[in-house]
Amino acid sequence: GDSVTQMEGPVTLSEEAFLTINCTYTATGYPSLFWYVQYPGEGLQLLLKATKADDKGSNKGFEATYRKETTSFHLEKGSVQVSDSAVYFCALKNTGFQKLVFGTGTRLLVSP
Amino acid sequence: DGGITQSPKYLFRKEGQNVTLSCEQNLNHDAMYWYRQDPGQGLRLIYYSQIVNDFQKGDIAEGYSVSREKKESFPLTVTSAQKNPTAFYLCASSVGLAPGSGANVLTFGAGSRLTVL
């Protein structure tokens, strides 16, 4: 079945460092890909998405490019802030049924 | 502002008790979902509903029940049959079945943390 694999955390960075969180997927067909973010004690919020190959999703300085050839959707940010500390979830949705398949999440810790 | 309200935020349950988690949305979304979140396991789908008076089991429905009597409401009951109910429960909604990007995006509530004593 469809699945998403994320790098294990925590990822620990200093403020203004470059961020990459790896995400790869396995799916039949042409899924849509998402990054959600969860701040402590809260629900998930959509960060960005891409619906077809070579699309780039971007929001709040974060970017991810849908790479069908490598089945990847890595999350990047050029300069992280302390306020970016959160858990980041990669997810996919295939055609048909509405179910989102989530990765296990990657915790990001940014220190001043 | 439109959104999803989950209550209570924290809930404690004794062994053998049923508890019900509330989820209300004012987004006029057709589809609603319940996810369970455990440390290191990501989110797992419990139940989902695509329309009023209809719902389907997700990946881990055993020990849970739901109802969808109103479009705005999708309560989850954690029954005594659920062997390990301590977890963080997240309710979500989406526009529905219409094709296109809008149907793919889920809006989440703030979650309810259930602890079994």
Interface residues (C-beta under 8 A of the other chain):
Chain A: S32 F34 Y36 G41 E42 G43 L44 Q45 L46 K49 T51 F89 K93 Q98 K99 L100 F102 G103 T104 G105
Chain B: I4 Q6 A31 Y33 G40 Q41 G42 L43 L45 Y48 Q50 G58 L90 A92 S94 L97 S101 A103 N104 V105 L106 T107 F108 G109 A110 G111
